[in-house]
Amino acid sequence: MSPAPNANPACVAEIRQRVYQVEAEGRQDEARALLARSLRELGRPDPELLADLAAMALRDGDLVPAIRGARLALDARPEDAEAEGEALDAALDSAQFTLGLALAVIGSKSEARQRLHALTEGARGVRFRARTPELATLVQTQLDRLGEAAPTQPTASADRDAIELLQTLARTMRLARTLQVGAVSNALAEALLGAMVDDADAAVYALVAEGDHRLTPVGPAHHLLPASTTGLQAADFAAAPFDLVCLDVGPASDAETMAGLLAHLQRLDLVTDHTLVAVCPERVAGAGPSQYPQDAATELVRLLRARLGYDALCIQAAPRRANRGDGGDAGQIAAAPAGVTLLRRFRSPGA
């Protein structure tokens, strides 16, 4: 669907001028309310006004409205953006800056780096530095800080693709509450929390084995709990069912244990017929065929279908394409398919 057309430029300029005048008089709250009301009355998204509103929210420390407004501004970019001129360029840069800073504050470091780095590249970077040198300096400072984050396990391109798929599903299906089992990095948690940052219920719980220090909380909505198949209680997870359960199957994973954990969560009403289950074989960049846990993932899917009545949708690359972009050779392709298997109970067991 094409973005909604921009409002009349003269009308937008008039609104912005009124808002700036109120703000210059020291009435910041009134200016923000005036801008929000003007947007509603306009009846259509305008990137300049949305970018201004997001910047005001960031200034006031309201991160959720800042992120939501910045995303809306970027999404409202018209198809003929090249013809729209300098004002639109400045608005889109402002929205990108606001989004990057706000995501960094909530701990969504991966997307924050991506958003801020875009302001340093090519013609856009030159334009941004020339127009707002003080903000360009702040962007570089923030990127330096984000670059000092603790290193995580390298992620193969197939894993990145799987993460992007799950992030898209989270946005589309409004999957706010996630349980991650067997995670080896924070990448998925960052992606899911970034996708659902405008949802007050957004949370990612990760079960971590004793002595495993590869995960660190990426924000207040990222909870790390000791892994257990029977000791977990509903209260450990705010006694609310999960929208998504991600089972990351590694070389040492046991399909029986994971299937037993899911059955235990069902008895606690933490996993329901509405919960989406994703089985994700871990693929470490540079690993050999013996290190790809496809057999364990296949067995886990078989157990979930046979014992718990799940239906499965396999989203997997064809064998001849499975290693494209991962640096693998022809001898590894058959042993290393790329993809995710999604499971859900669309029917009653035994039907």
N, C-alpha and C positions, 0 to 999 in steps of 0.2 A: 504494500500500500504506500502511495506517495505521501511525503510529509505534508502537513497542512500549509497552505501558502502563508507567507509573512503578512503581517498587518501593514497598513499603509505606512511607509517610512516617515512621513511627516507626523503622523499620529504617534508613532513610537518615539520619535525625537521629542515631541511635546510632553509625553508622559515622563520620559527620562529627565527632562529639564525640571519638571515640577518636583520629582522625587529628589533630585540633587539639591534643589533649593531648600526643601524641608530638611534634608540631611545637613546641609551647610549651617542651618540655624541650630544644630545640636539636637534635633528631635529624631534620633535614629529609629526608635521604635515606630514612630508615626510614619517615617519615610518607608520603612519596610512594609507596614500595613497598607500604605497607599499603593505601593508597587504590587503587592499581592492582589489587592482589590482591582487595580487596573487590568491586571492579567485576566482575572475572572470575567470582567466586563468585556474584554476584548474578544473572548469566546474562541480563541485559537492560540496555539503555542507560538511564542515569538522568541527566537534565540537570544536577542539582546536583553529583553526584559527578564527572561529566565536566568541568564548568566548573572545579571545584576542581583536578582533575588538570591541566587545561590551564594554569591560573594557576601551578601549581607548576613546570611545564615551562618557562614563560616566565621565571619567576624564576631558574631554573637556566641560562637561555640556550639551552635545547633548542627551537629554533624549529619544527622539523618536527613533533615531538609536540605542541607547543603549538597549532599551527594545526590539526592533525588532530583533537585533542581538542576544541577550541573549535567546529569545524564539526560534530562529532558531537553536542555538547551542544545546539547550535541546531537540528539536525535531529531530536533526540529530544524536542522540545517536543510534549506531548500535545495532542490535538485539543480537549480541554476545558480549555485552559490558563487561561482566564479564571477558572475555579473553583479553580485550584490555589493561589492566594494569593501572599503576599509572598516566600516563600522561592524559588519558581520565578522570579518577576520578577527577583530579585537574581541568581539563577544565570544567567539568560539575558543580563542586562546584563553580568555578569562575563565570560561567554563572548564576547560582542560586543567588549568592551574588549580582552580578550586577543588575539582574532583581528585586530583593527585594529592594535594595536601590533606584533604579530609580522609582519604583512604589510608594515608600513612599514619594518621592519628589513631584510627581504629585498628591498625595492625594488619591491614590487607596490603602487605608490602610488595607483593609481586605485581599487582595491577597498578599500585601507586608508582612504582618504578617505570612501568610501561607508559603511563599517562604523562609523567613529568619528562621522561626522556624524549617523548614526541615533540616537546617544546624546545629541544636543543638541536634538532636535526634539520638539515637542508634549508630551503628558503624560509620555511616557517620559523626555524631557530634564529636566522638572521633578522627576520622581521620582529620577532618577539624581543630579542635583545635590543634592537634599535628603538622600539616603541616603549618598552618598560624595562630598562636596564636593572632597576632595583629588584624587580620580580625575577628576572633571569638569574641574578646572583642568588636569590633565595631558592630557586629551583635547583641550582647546582649544589648549594649547601645541603639541601634535603636529599638529593641523589647521593651525595657523599655519605650522609648518615645511613641511608638505606643500604648502601653498599657495604657498610660495616657490620651488617647483620650476620649472625652465626651462619656459616655455610651449611647447606643441606645436601642430602644425597643427590647426585646428578640424576636428572630425569630424562629418560629417552623420549624421542619425539612422539612415539606412540602413546606414552603415558600422558604427555601434554595434550594430545588430541582427545584422550579419554576424559581428562579433566575439563577441557572446554565443552565436551558433550554433556557432562554432568552439570556443569555450570549453566548451560543453556536450558537443560531440563529443569533445574531449580528455579530459574526465572519464569519459564513457561508454566510449570505446574505448581508454582508457589510452594516449593519444598523447603520449609523454614527450619525444621528440626532434623538434624542428621546425626547418625552414629557411624563412626569409622572404626573398623576392626582391622588390625594388621598394618596400619599406616607406617611408612618409613620416612615421610617428609611432611612439611606443613603446606605443601602446594595446594592440595585439594581443599583444606580448611580455609585457606586464604581466598580461594576462588569462590567457594560457596557463601562465605560470609560477605564477600564483596557483592555477590549477586543478590543477596537478600538483606542488604543493609537497611532498607526502608521498612523491614518487618520487625516489629518489637519482639516477636517470638523466635527470631533467628538464633540458632545455637548449633554448634558442632561439638559433639562428645567423641573423644577418642580413647579407646582402651589400649593401654600401654603396658608391655611386659616389664616385669621388675628388672631394673638395671639397664633398660633401654632409654638412652638420653638423646635420641635423635629428634624428638619432638619437643617443642617449647610452645606455650600458649601464644597465639598471634593476636590476642585481644581478649577483652572480658567475656565474650560469648564463646570462647574456645576452652573447653573443659577436658582435662586429662585425668583419666581414672585408671586404677590398676586393673589389668586384664584378669578376668575370672569367668568360668563357665556357669557357676552356680551361686556364687556369693553376691551377685548383683541384685539390688532391689529397686523397685520403681522409684523410690524416693531419691536414689542416686541420680536420676534423670528428670527431676522435677515432676515425677509421676504423670507425664504426658507422653502420648505415643509419638513415635518417630515418623516423619514423612519419607525419609530415605535412610537406608542402611547400606553402607559401602563395605564390602568384604574384599580387602586387598590380599590376594593370594600370592604368597612368596614361595621360594624354594623349600622353606622349612615348614610351610603351613600344613595343617592336618584338616582334611575335609570333614571328618567325623566330628572333630571338636567345634568347628565353625557351625556345622548344621545343628549340633547340640545347643550351642549358644543361642542361635536363632529360635529354636524351639522353646528355650527357657524364657526368652524375651516375649514370645507369644503368650506364654502362661502368665506373664506379668502385665499383659495388655499393652506392652510398649511397642510391639509389632502387631499390626492389624491387617485386615484385608486391603486397606488403603495404602499400606506402606510399600514403597518401591524398593526393591533389593537390587543392588548392582554388584556383580562379581567381576573384579578387575584383576587380571593377572599382572603382577609387577614385572616391569621390564627395565633392568638397570643398564644404562648405556655401556656398551663394550662387553657385556656378558656373553658367554658362549651358550650353545644350545642347551647344555645340561642344566643351565641356571634359569631357564624359562619354565615357570611352574604351570604349564598348560594342562598337564595330566591332572594335577591337584584341582585346578579350576573346573575342568570337565567333570571330575568326580563329585565336586561340591554341587554343581548344577544338577547332576543326576540325583543326588541325595535329596536336594530341596524339592525337586519335582516328585520323586517317588514317595517320600515320607511326609512332606508338608503340603503337597497338592499345589505347588506353584506352576504357573505357566511361564515359559521362557521365550525371550526374544533376543537372539544372538546378533549383535551389531559388530561384525568382524570383517577385517580386510581379507580379500581373496589371497590365497597362499602366495601367488606370484607377486603380490604387492605388499605383503606383510612387513617387510623390512625396509621399504623405500624410505629414505631420509634418516635411517638409523645407523647407516654405515655398515650394515651387515652384508655378508657375502651369500652366494647362492646356497651354500651348505647349511646356512642357519634358517633360511626362510620357512621351510616346512615346520620346523620346531618352534617357531616364534611368531604365531599369528597375532595380529594387533586388534584390539577391540574390547568391548564390554558386553557382558550378558546381563540383560535386565529381566527381573522376575517379579511377578505380581500374581495374586490369587484372584483371577477373573471368574473362577467357578468354585463351587464347594468341593472339598476333597471327596473323591469317589464318584463325582457326577460324570 
